[in-house]
Amino acid sequence: MFVTEVDFVKKCRELVAEYANKHLDQSDVNNGVVDLLEPIEVYMVWYSKSLQNHKGLFSTPLSDGMYYEITYNGDKNELYFDAYKKFENVKYDNTFKI
């Protein structure tokens, strides 16, 4: 089966929106009304394609610190979905001296 970049990204956006909506935190609720995430709101951070395989990193506008890595194995027609939580971002100045 041949999967295009457009097909891959569309499917990933749908999967991320579905996952995020199922795992909404109460802090993401506005006055008791849950604003469900639409696939169009999911954005691609990074993408790569090698031969028949695709990999992408995705995120959402939610302030939940989550990002999603989705890999398509074209040989097996399988999609792998990983959800990660960003805990911290630390800056190191002058790490390498050249």
Buried (B, 14 or more C-beta within 10 A) or exposed (E): EEBEEEEBBEBBBEBBBBBBBEEBEEEBEEEEEEEEBEBEBBEBEEBEBEEEBBBBBBBBEBEBEBBBBBBBEBEEEEBEEEBEEEEEEEEEEEEEEE
